Amino acid sequence: ITNTAARIKLGMEKELVLGNIDAKRDWGYAGDYVKAMWLMLQQDEPDDYVVATGETHSVEEFLEITFTKVGLGNWRDYVRQDPKFFRPAEVDLLIGDPTKAKTKLGWKPEVSFEQLVDMMVTHDLAYESARLNK
């Protein structure tokens, strides 16, 4: 989403084609998850943990934040849904419960959903701008 939005902003693409924008996911920052893995490795005994934010955000929310941050305004002007991208066994809501990781490891996600999208947009705008100017 962020890469194509950056490419649209830079005039390299015209639209983004997606499937189900109502799907909700538990998006988190990889760096936070790596910290959780490191904390797991510091334990005396191995155990199973769910590493997640415990929050859900829809693809539509992701679109709203992304297109606002790249300065394109209304994402609906650039996004088209295509049924061929709908998953046959779509899970509408995916959310993890990180309670055990929080209590036993003292871990919690530090990067918010909005910060994550901002990081991705910033990276993709810089990356695609550099590619464009080669």
N, C-alpha and C positions, 0 to 999 in steps of 0.2 A: 504494500500500500504506500509506504513512505517513498520508496524508490520511484514508483510510477508517478506519484504526485510531484516529486522533484523534477522528473523528466517532463511532465506537463508544464510546470512552471517555467522551465527553461526552453519550451517550444520543441522538445524532442519527441513528445507523444501527444496524442489528442484526447485519449480516454483511458479509463481503467475499467476492466471488465471483471466482475466478481460473481460469485454464487450467492449464498444466503448471507445477507448483511444483518439479519436478526440474531444470528448465532452469538452466544455469549461464551467468552473464554476467560480463563484465569491467566492473564499475561503478566510475566515478571521478567526482571532483568537478570541476564546470565551471570553477571558479577555477584549478585546477591546469592544465586544458587551455588556458585563455586565456593563462596564463603560457608554456606551450609554444609557442603561436602567436606570442606576442610575441618569444620567442627565435628562432623561425624567421625572423621579419621582420628580425632584426638580422644575419643571415648575409649574406655578400658574394654568394653564389650561391644561387639557389633549389634546393630539393631536396624529396624526398618523405620523410615521417616517419610512423611509426605512434605515435599518442599514446594510451597505454593504461596501466593499472596493472600488467599482466602477471599479475594474480591473478584467479581466478574464485570466485564465490560463487553458490550456488543461490538460487532464489526462496524456498525453504524457510528458508535461513539468514537472508535478509532479513526474513521473517516472524517468526522466533524473536527476533531482535534488536529489531524494531519493537514487537512486542506486549509484550516484557519492559520496554522503555523507557517505554511509555505506561502501564504498570502493570496490564495486563490478564492477565498470566500466560500460560497455554497458548493459543497462537494457534489450535489445532485446535478450540477451543470457538466460534470466530468466523468461520472460513474454510471455504468450500465450494468444491469444484472442480466446474466445469461443462464437459463436453466441447465445447460450442459455442465456448469460448474457447481451445481448443487450435488451434495454427496447423497448417495442412495440411502445410506443409514445414518443420516445426520443426527448428531447429538446436539440438541439445542442449547444445553447448559453444561459447561464443564467448569467445576470449581474444586479446588483442593482445600483440605483442612490441615493447616500447618501447626495445630495446637501442640502436638507432641514435639515437633522440632523447636517450637518456641519455649516450651517448658523444660525439656531435657537438655537442649543444646544452648538455650539462651539466644536463639537465632530469631531474627525478624527481617522482613524485606525492608530495605532502606530507600530504594528508588520507587517512587509512585508511578502509577500508570501514565499520568500526564508527563512526568519527567522522562519516562522511557520513550514515549512517542516523540518528545522534543529532541532527545538524544539521537533517535533514528532519523528524524527529519533533518537535523543539523548535519549529520554525517552524509546522508544521501544527497543533500543539496551541494555540499562541498565536493563529494565524489563525482557526481554527474557534471558539475561545473568544470572540474578539472578535465574530465573526459572530453567535454565539449570544446575546451580551449586548447586541446593538443594539436 
